[in-house]
């Protein structure tokens, strides 16, 4: 019977072991839950960020298409409309103007289904789709087509009403290469997020160059439905469900895997036809991020377990030595005091007592755990603290709040932050009284180490300064270091508000770089970027500080000048600008010269920004058609 009995001491050990394992088990469960929560939080935050960025992509894409529509409308205004809009003269006009446009092909169609393009091709269509398009044009609405494949290229048709004397007489259309649209939207090929834009037929409008994309621009001859059929789905989503949602104009989310690689996808309607933007988050990178955090937590968890075991070991020792001699109890108490002092030292916390009966203030645990330092009220007087270098003038007001309340009136005050001499070094501390700490005329509080918090506050201030710098940089075009489109328009509109008050002449200038397309085609896009940098530098060096210089996009620059007093001097300045913009670039025995075509509008009254732009653009158009490398001024009267 005795061999089955467990001693009382062993029972204590068994209880501690059981409790330890129970705590470890509970901590493991908490750890697993924490890991899952971290992953879900990181996923939600990443998807939120990717949705914000997809909104930016959506806005940029829509803005680019709108720019093409405006260009078509502007070209249409320059045409000399014949009674027969499909005449040979009209064909000749659109053939000539195509060379100067951003379209690979331009055409005109009447309301009977007849059409002619800039290549001289004539054709007739009676399809229901084209009839619907003609009906839209009759109502004055522009039309953007889905992706069309021609000669191994992906194109989009943009159609606007063609007007003659304010009456819509037909449709004016242009073909745009999808790859020309893509170059205006920058993507980070190494990002764990990427985007793809799909038209209503499932064709790719905007492919992805991202290295994580499972389906990229080399697969553009295939459709979204071809891509989705290759994947495994784990959230009850199906390609059919995605297809139905897109047909119904509904967005959604789904998760898929291919060859062990996971992707989280969010899709929503783009606002153009039935086009959609697909935003994709790479699971692997997100998992690596969470795993990194998990490793840190695991180290903390192991440390916590070790700490718990140590604590239980101490508890066991306390139980085991309960019956030891009083001397052992005394030593154990001393050890506890040491531990308490270590905690205070680690947290840089010093307890204190304000004793008005003895007119002294006592500090405990500094510099050693069993020490007590006494300072008289006379020593603590503000003038003596300043004289002895314990505080400085900058902290005097805060110190007076503490001194007048605690020392003079014997009342606890709100926490006070001071830079004060403690021992042989100055430290930031927070003086805080413990609630309900007045005992028989004594106040109890702590000096809390505050150096780390001050450092955090300084870091926050530095971060705010950096944010201001970033906001300033965001106003400029990163390549040319002149104002970007939005900032230029905002600043010019602000100046225009007060034009009528000053009654002074001002100028709005548009500059288009001649032969810039040849630079990109024959010398490369890097050379094109260098040309834009040179133009930006030339403009910054040749205009006044108060003049507003901007880049609207591509090779189009704009300038707004106030206080023009001498028109003749201004024209000479334009001539000089033409000379400075003429430059030659060479690579691999290929030499290309660029120049500037300049359109100007001068006025002394308020005109809306868009009207200034259109008048200057008309002047620019005349320069383009009269040989380029010159300027034309429109005087508004």
Rosetta blueprint (number, residue, H / E / L):
1 X L
2 X H
3 X H
4 X H
5 X L
6 X L
7 X L
8 X H
9 X H
10 X H
11 X H
12 X H
13 X H
14 X H
15 X H
16 X H
17 X H
18 X H
19 X H
20 X H
21 X H
22 X H
23 X H
24 X H
25 X H
26 X H
27 X H
28 X H
29 X H
30 X H
31 X H
32 X H
33 X H
34 X H
35 X H
36 X H
37 X H
38 X H
39 X H
40 X H
41 X H
42 X H
43 X H
44 X H
45 X H
46 X H
47 X H
48 X H
49 X H
50 X H
51 X H
52 X H
53 X H
54 X H
55 X H
56 X H
57 X H
58 X H
59 X H
60 X H
61 X H
62 X H
63 X H
64 X H
65 X H
66 X H
67 X H
68 X H
69 X H
70 X H
71 X H
72 X H
73 X H
74 X H
75 X H
76 X H
77 X H
78 X H
79 X L
80 X L
81 X L
82 X L
83 X L
84 X L
85 X L
86 X L
87 X L
88 X H
89 X H
90 X H
91 X H
92 X H
93 X H
94 X H
95 X H
96 X H
97 X H
98 X H
99 X L
100 X L
101 X L
102 X L
103 X L
104 X L
105 X E
106 X E
107 X E
108 X E
109 X E
110 X L
111 X L
112 X L
113 X L
114 X E
115 X E
116 X E
117 X E
118 X L
119 X L
120 X L
121 X L
122 X E
123 X E
124 X E
125 X L
126 X L
127 X L
128 X H
129 X H
130 X H
131 X H
132 X H
133 X H
134 X H
135 X H
136 X H
137 X H
138 X H
139 X L
140 X L
141 X L
142 X L
143 X E
144 X E
145 X L
146 X L
147 X L
148 X E
149 X E
150 X E
151 X L
152 X L
153 X E
154 X E
155 X E
156 X E
157 X E
158 X E
159 X E
160 X E
161 X E
162 X E
163 X E
164 X E
165 X L
166 X L
167 X E
168 X E
169 X E
170 X E
171 X E
172 X E
173 X E
174 X E
175 X E
176 X E
177 X E
178 X H
179 X H
180 X H
181 X H
182 X H
183 X L
184 X L
185 X L
186 X L
187 X L
188 X L
189 X L
190 X L
191 X L
192 X L
193 X E
194 X E
195 X E
196 X E
197 X E
198 X E
199 X L
200 X L
201 X L
202 X L
203 X E
204 X E
205 X E
206 X E
207 X L
208 X L
209 X L
210 X L
211 X L
212 X L
213 X L
214 X L
215 X L
216 X L
217 X H
218 X H
219 X H
220 X L
221 X L
222 X L
223 X E
224 X H
225 X H
226 X H
227 X H
228 X H
229 X L
230 X L
231 X L
232 X E
233 X E
234 X L
235 X L
236 X L
237 X L
238 X L
239 X H
240 X H
241 X H
242 X H
243 X H
244 X H
245 X H
246 X H
247 X H
248 X L
249 X L
250 X L
251 X L
252 X E
253 X E
254 X E
255 X E
256 X E
257 X E
258 X E
259 X L
260 X L
261 X E
262 X E
263 X E
264 X E
265 X E
266 X E
267 X E
268 X E
269 X E
270 X L
271 X L
272 X L
273 X L
274 X L
275 X L
276 X E
277 X E
278 X E
279 X E
280 X E
281 X E
282 X E
283 X H
284 X H
285 X H
286 X H
287 X H
288 X H
289 X H
290 X H
291 X H
292 X H
293 X H
294 X H
295 X H
296 X H
297 X H
298 X H
299 X H
300 X H
301 X H
302 X H
303 X H
304 X H
305 X H
306 X H
307 X H
308 X H
309 X H
310 X H
311 X H
312 X H
313 X H
314 X H
315 X H
316 X H
317 X H
318 X H
319 X H
320 X H
321 X L
322 X L
323 X L
324 X L
325 X L
326 X H
327 X H
328 X H
329 X H
330 X H
331 X H
332 X H
333 X H
334 X H
335 X H
336 X H
337 X H
338 X H
339 X H
340 X H
341 X H
342 X H
343 X H
344 X H
345 X H
346 X H
347 X L
348 X L
349 X E
350 X E
351 X E
352 X E
353 X E
354 X E
355 X E
356 X L
357 X L
358 X L
359 X L
360 X E
361 X E
362 X E
363 X E
364 X E
365 X L
366 X L
367 X L
368 X L
369 X L
370 X L
371 X L
372 X E
373 X E
374 X E
375 X E
376 X E
377 X L
378 X L
379 X L
380 X L
381 X L
382 X H
383 X H
384 X H
385 X H
386 X H
387 X H
388 X L
389 X L
390 X L
391 X L
392 X L
393 X H
394 X H
395 X H
396 X H
397 X H
398 X H
399 X H
400 X H
401 X H
402 X H
403 X H
404 X H
405 X H
406 X H
407 X H
408 X H
409 X L
410 X L
411 X L
412 X L
413 X L
414 X L
415 X L
416 X E
417 X E
418 X E
419 X E
420 X E
421 X E
422 X E
423 X L
424 X L
425 X E
426 X E
427 X E
428 X E
429 X E
430 X E
431 X E
432 X E
433 X E
434 X L
435 X L
436 X L
437 X L
438 X L
439 X E
440 X L
441 X L
442 X E
443 X E
444 X E
445 X E
446 X E
447 X E
448 X E
449 X E
450 X L
451 X H
452 X H
453 X H
454 X H
455 X H
456 X H
457 X H
458 X H
459 X H
460 X H
461 X H
462 X H
463 X H
464 X H
465 X H
466 X H
467 X H
468 X H
469 X H
470 X H
471 X H
472 X H
473 X H
474 X L
475 X L
476 X E
477 X L
478 X L
479 X L
480 X L
481 X L
482 X L
483 X E
484 X L
485 X H
486 X H
487 X H
488 X H
489 X H
490 X H
491 X H
492 X H
493 X H
494 X H
495 X H
496 X H
497 X L
498 X L
499 X H
500 X H
501 X H
502 X H
503 X L
504 X L
505 X L
506 X E
507 X E
508 X E
509 X E
510 X E
511 X E
512 X E
513 X E
514 X E
515 X L
516 X H
517 X H
518 X H
519 X H
520 X H
521 X H
522 X H
523 X H
524 X L
525 X H
526 X H
527 X H
528 X H
529 X H
530 X H
531 X H
532 X H
533 X H
534 X H
535 X H
536 X H
537 X H
538 X H
539 X H
540 X H
541 X H
542 X H
543 X L
544 X L
545 X L
546 X L
547 X L
548 X E
549 X E
550 X E
551 X E
552 X E
553 X E
554 X L
555 X L
556 X E
557 X E
558 X E
559 X E
560 X E
561 X E
562 X L
563 X L
564 X L
565 X L
566 X L
567 X H
568 X H
569 X H
570 X H
571 X H
572 X H
573 X H
574 X H
575 X H
576 X H
577 X H
578 X H
579 X H
580 X H
581 X H
582 X L
583 X E
584 X E
585 X E
586 X E
587 X E
588 X L
589 X L
590 X E
591 X E
592 X E
593 X E
594 X E
595 X E
596 X E
597 X E
598 X E
599 X E
600 X E
601 X E
602 X E
603 X E
604 X L
605 X L
606 X L
607 X L
608 X L
609 X H
610 X H
611 X H
612 X H
613 X H
614 X H
615 X H
616 X H
617 X H
618 X H
619 X H
620 X H
621 X H
622 X H
623 X H
624 X H
625 X L
626 X L
627 X L
628 X L
629 X L
630 X L
631 X E
632 X E
633 X E
634 X E
635 X E
636 X L
637 X L
